[in-house]
């Protein structure tokens, strides 16, 4: 499995004082890899590059080994040139023994040229639709808020599944800091 979530340097600079790219964006693709494979991460090896000397590195590359023998690689670059055409450059590929899946959700997926010039509004994550925020992130947050409000346990992803993704990313960050493979404890799930 391979995934990437890369963003322009200016956006990265605004976030890097708070969180690094391996946990900041890598957690989403780690979660998807866990969900798609039904496997557990048993080890993580990562490298990070610190270009701007902010609180966290500008990019991280992570390699996971799963308990099934599968391998997952994550690319999280928060230092694309600010002139890039991408608001976010994200992809995922899963290559199996009987087929493959290729997901390519790179922005811009819609471009408009009008009197104001060339622009590409977001159509996926947080688009403004008739003056109201819409999109995948709004739906995700609304689902979580409904669960809290109604006192229901989430069923789309459980807190335990989320924790497994966070633990794997934290292991990857430890690996990047020490330049060593980090082994994870067997899953409690």
N, C-alpha and C positions, 0 to 999 in steps of 0.2 A: 504494500500500500504506500502511496506517496501523496502528500498534500502540501499545499503552500498557501500562505496568506501574507501578501506583501503590500506595504502601504508607503506613500510618499514620506520623505524625511520630515517635512513640516508637521505632519500629523503625528509621526513617531516622536518628535521632540516634545510635543505637548503631552504625550502619555508616558514617556520613559522616566520622568521623575517619580512616577507612581508604581510602575510595573514593567517588567521586561517582556520581550516578544515571545519567549518560550512559554511562559504561563499566560501571558496576555492574549495571544491569539492561538498558540499551539494547543491550549486546552480544548478548544472547540473541535479541532481536527483529531486530537487524541480521543475525545469522547466519541466522535463518529467512527473512528477505527475500532474502538472497543465495541460499539453498538453493532457495526456491520459484521465484525468477525466473531462476536460472541466469545472472544478470547480475553486473556489477562496479560498485561505487560509483566514480564519477568525481569527485564533489564533495560536500562537506558544508557545511551552514550550520546553526549552532545558537545558541540563546540559553539562558542560565541565569539563575536567580533565587536570590539568597542572602538568606534571611529571617533565619536564626538565627546567621549568622556563625560557622559551624563550619569545619572544614578544607576542605570542599567545598560547592558550592551545594546548595540543597534540591530544586531541580527543574531539568530540562533538556528543551528541545524541539529536536529535530533534523530537518532536512530533507536527504534525500539525492537526488542525481541519479544515475541508473544509465546505463551505456553503451548501453542499449537505448532511452533516452529516458524510461523510467519514473521515477516519483518515489516516494519513501518518506518517511513522517513518523513520528517516534517521540515519544511523550510519556512522560516518566519523572519522576513527582512522588513525592518521599519526604517529603511534608509534608501528607498527608491528616489531617483532624482525628482525634484518637485515639478519638473516639466513633463513628467510621465503622463501618458494618457489615462492611467489607471487611478481611480480613487481607491480601489482595492483590487489586487490581482490575486485571485484565488482559483485553485484547481484541486481536484482529487482524482486519483486513479487507483483502481483496485484490480489487480491482475490475479486471477485464480486459475485453477487447473481446468475449469470447464468454460471459462468466459472472462470477460472484463467489463468494468464500469468506468466511464470517463465523465467526470462532472467538471464543467467549465463555466463558472459564473463570473466572468471578468467584466468589470465595469470599464468602459461604457457599453451597455447592451442596447442603448437607445441614444441616438444623437439627433439634435435639432439645429438647424441653421436658420436664423430669423434676423430681424432688424438689429437685435442685440448682439448678434454674432453666433458663433458655434458653441453649443453647450450640450451637456449630457446629464440629464437629471437622473437621480437614483431611482430605480424601479424595483429594488429588491429589499434592502434593509430598512431604511427609514425615510421613504419618500413622503413629500408633503402633497397630500391629495385633497383638493378643495379646502385648503387651510387647516387640515387635520393630519397629524402624523399617521402613517399607515405602514404596512410592510411586515416582514418576517420578525424583526426585533420587537415591534409593538405587540404582535400576536404572542410571541414567547413570553414577554413580560405580563401581558394580560392573563395568559393561562396561569402563570405562577401566582399572580395577585388573586385570581379567582379561587385557586386552591387554598391560599391562606385565608381569604375572606370566608370561604365555606367550610374551613376546617378539614379539607380533604387532602389525603396523601397524593402527591403527584404520581401519575401512572405512565406518562410519556417517557419520563426519565426519573428514576428514583434518586433520592439524596445519596444513597450508597453508590450508585453508578457514577454520579457526579464526583463523588469523593475519589473513586478509582482514577478518574481522569486527572484530577488535581494532584493526587499522589504521584502519578507517572510524570507529570510535568515538573513537579518539585524535585523528583529524582533526576530528571534531565538537567535542571538548573544546577543541582549539586555536581553532576557530571561535568558540566561546562566549567564550573568553578575549580574543579580538581583535576580535570583531564583524565578521569578514570571512569570505567563502567560502573554504574550503580545498580545493584540488584534490589529488587522489590520483594517484600514479604508476600507469601501466597495470599491471594484474595480472601477476604472474609465473606464475600457474597456467595 
